[in-house]
Amino acid sequence: MGKRTDLEKGVSHYSQPAPKPWFSWLVPLIFVVDSAIFAYTMYVNDCPATTEAKNCLFYDHLGRYSFQPLKENPLLGPSITTLTDLGALDRKLVVEKNEGWRLISCMWLHAGLIHLVANMLSLLFIGIRLEQEFGFLRIGLLYVLSGFGGSLMSALHSQGPNPTISVGASGALFGLLGAMLSELITNWTIYANKCTALLSLVIIIGLNLAVGFLPHVDNSAHIGGFLSGFLLGFILLVRPQYGYVSRKQIPPGYDIKRKPRHKCYQHLLWIAALIVLMAGYVTGMTKLYKGQTIKYIPLQSINS
């Protein structure tokens, strides 16, 4: 009997082993796809064919792939016409021409080389770690749905007398940041240095949002992506509470008191986030196709 009691005592203090990290392949694939699409965009753009070759940046070295003049595109990229033809977000085309696919296609385009490099560095820095923790399926859904939310928010902004276009993965990337914050909140019990982690994340998010006030940056897409990702984090990134042990990890013949997989507040946050997210998407799409807009925020000719 004494021997069994010792074993039971050991099992009662048994902790769930750390999950094996996922192999990250989706985020690197997105990196490759975005880079390839930018190269194709520059091929289609063919600056020398529409602009005097001497005005195309780096024409002697890049030829057909040379960039538009800086006064037209300071981000080292193609023309607005090329971006529009390939799927940039244009509110007028979405509403009047029923080209709703632009809400998704625009996140795979980039306004210029500077824009592409900045976004891809952020993607690799943030995305790989998240994919290793939560797997490609959840992070893939998070990335695309956050990008859609950013595009929807961007399209809902009245752009004044000078129509603009919007391209870039920024909305999706801010969705990853928003999801990191909600993941920290909903999985609060498993973190050791809670306040430090929260403060660090808030500072990073604040600095990134501040970038939205620079020229040629569409902060509405950043905000829409961040809010979508924040809500999606409560839905997709829920983890078992601290102290939870799966039945599969308990040796046969031992019966111990187990904690529920998730706390009550995690279930409540999941339900509330799902309701708010769906309501936001439906309301946004309804407003968009009814021609309604959100308060005007001045934007530049090409938005990131």
N, C-alpha and C positions, 0 to 999 in steps of 0.2 A: 504493500500500500504506500509506504514511504517513497518508493521509487517512482510510482505513478504520480504522486503529488508533486514531486520535483519536475517531472515532465510537463504536468499541467501548468505549473508555475511558469515554466519557460515559454510555453505556448501562449499563456495569457499576456506575455510581454512581447509577443512576436510582432514584428512590423512588416508591412508590405514592402517587398523589394522594389527598388527604383526601376521604373519601366525602361526597357532598352530603347536607346535613341533611334529614331527613324533615319533612314538614309535619305538625304536631301537631294532630289533630282529635279523637282518641279521648278523651284526658284532659279537654279542655273539654266533650266530650259527657257524660262521666261526671259532671262537675260539674253540668251542667244537669239530668241525669236524677235525681241525688241530691237536688238542690234541689226539683225538681218533685214527687218522691215525698214529701219532707218536707211540702210544702204540701198534698198530697193527704192525708197522715196527719193533719194538723191539721184538715182539712175533715171527715174521717171521725170524728175524735175529738169534735168539737162539744162543748166543755167546758160551755157553758151548758145543754145538754140533759141532762147527767148530774150537774152540780154547780150549786149556786146561782150565778147570774150574778155576784153581788157578790164571790164567792170566786175567780172566774177572772181571771187576770192580764191587764190591758189589754183588758178586755171592751168598754169604751166605744169603743175605737179599732179593735179587731180582730173583735169580734162572735163569730161561729162559730169563727173561727180563734184565739181567745184561748187562753192557756196554762193548764195545770192549776196549782193552788195550789203554792207553793214547797215546802211541807212534803211534798207528794206527788211532785213532780218539780222539783228545784232547777236543772235544766238548761234550763228554759223549753221545755217540750215537752208531749207527750200523756200519757195514762195508760198504765199497764202493760197494761191490758186491750186497748187499741187497738193497741199495738205487737205484742202476742201474736196478735191476730186478723189482723194484716197480714203476719205472717211472722217475728217475732222468734225467736231461738234459745231453745228450751225443751227441755232434755234429755228430760223425761218425754214430751213430744209426739213427739219424734224417735224414741225407742225404742219406746214403748208404742203410739203411733198410726201408726207407720211414716211420719212426715212428714219424711223425710230432706232434702226440698227446703229446709227451714229452714236447713240448713248453708250454703246459697247466698243465700237471700232476705234473711237477717239483715244481710248486709253492705251492703244498699242502704237500710236504715232507719237513722234516727238518733234518739237519746233526747231531743234538744232542740236549740234554736237554737244554743246555745253549743257543743254537741257537733258540730253540722253545720259551723259556721264554722271551728272548729279543724281538723277533718278536711279540709275543702275547701281551706283555705289550704295545708296540708301537701301535698295532692294536686297542686295547681297548681305549687307550688315544686319538688317532686321529680319529678312525673310528666311534665311538659312536656319537661324537659331529656332525660329518659330516652327518651321517644318520639321526639324529634328525632334521637337518636343511633341507636336500634335499631328504630324503626318501630312501627306500631300493633299488628301481629299478635303480636310477641314480648312487648310490654309488656301487651297485653290478656290474653294467657295468664298472664303473671306475676302480674298484678293479681288475676284470678279464682282461680287455684290457690293463691295465698298467702292470700287471704281464706278459702278453703275450709280450708286448714291451720289458720288461726287459729280458725275456728269449731269444727273438730274437737277441737283442744286445749282450748278452752273447755268443750265438751260433756263432755269426759272428766274434768273436775274435779268431784269430789264437792262439792256445794254445801250440805251440812249440812242441818239441819232446816228452814231457810227457803229454798225454791226461788227461784231468780232467773232473769231472762231476760238475753240478751245481744244487742246490736245495734251496728251501726256498721262503718265501713270501716277501722277501725284495724288489723285483722289484715292487710288488703291493703296498707295504707300501710307497715306495718313490713316487709312482704315486699319492697317497693321498696327500703327501706333495706338489708335483708339482701342483696338482689341487687347493690346498689351496692358492698357490701364484697366479695362473691365475684367480681364483675366486675373489681375492682381487683386481686385476687389472681391470677385466671386470665389477665388481660391485663397482667401486671406489666411485661413488656418494653417496652410502648409508652408508659409513663408516665415523665415527666422527673423531677418532684419526688415520688418514690415515698413516702418516709417522711412528708413533710408531708401528702400526700394521705391516707395511711393514718391518721395521727394525728388529722387533722381529722374524718375519717369516724367513727372510733371514739368520739370525744368527742360527736359529734352523736347517734350511736346510744345511747350511755350516758345522755345527758340525756333522750332520748325514753323509754327503758326506765324511768328513774327516775319518770317521770310515772305509771307503772303502779301506784305505791304510794299514789296519791291516792284519796280516796273515790270510789265510783261508777265506777271504772275496772277493766276486766277484763284484768289483766296476762297471764293465761294465753293470751288471744287474741293479745296482742302478741307473746308468745314463740313461739307456734305459727306465726303469720304470718311472723315474722322468720326462723325456722329453715327454713320452706318456701321463702321468697324467697332465702335464702342458698344453698340447694341448687339452686334453679331458675336462679340467676345463672350457675352453672357450666355449665348445660345450654343456656340460651337466649341468653346474652350473650357468648359466645366471639367474639373478634375475631382477625384474622390477626396473627401475631407481627411484631415490629419488623424491618423489612428485607424483608418479603415483597413480591414484585412479581408481579402477575397476568400470564399470557402475553399477554393482550389489550393490555397496556400496553407491551409490547416491540415496537419497530419490526420489520417483516418482514426476514428475512435475517440477523438477529443472534441468536447463541446464547450466552447467558450462564448462569453457575451461579446457580440460583434457590434460595432457602430454601424449606423446606416451609411450607405455609399456616399450620399450627399446630405448636406444640412438643409433644413427647411428653407432658409433664406435663399439658397442656391436655386431651389425649385421656383420660388416666387420671382426671383430676378429673371429666370429663364422665361417664365410665362409673360411677365411684364414687358421684357425686351422684345419678345416675338410680336406681341400685340402692337407696341409702339412702332416697331420697324415696318410691319405690314401696313399699318395705318399711314405711316409716313410715305411709303412708296406709292400707295394707292392715291393718297391726297395729292402728292407731287405730280403724278402722271395725269390726274384729272385736271389740275390747275394748268399744266403745260398745254394740254390739248384744247383747253377752253380759252387759251390765249392770256391767262392771268400770269402775273409776274410778282416777284418779290422786290422790295425796295431797291432802287437803283444804286449800284456800287460802280464807280468809274473803273473801267478796265482798259488795257492797252490793245493794240491791234492783234497781237498773238499772245494767247494765254497758255501758261504751263500747267 
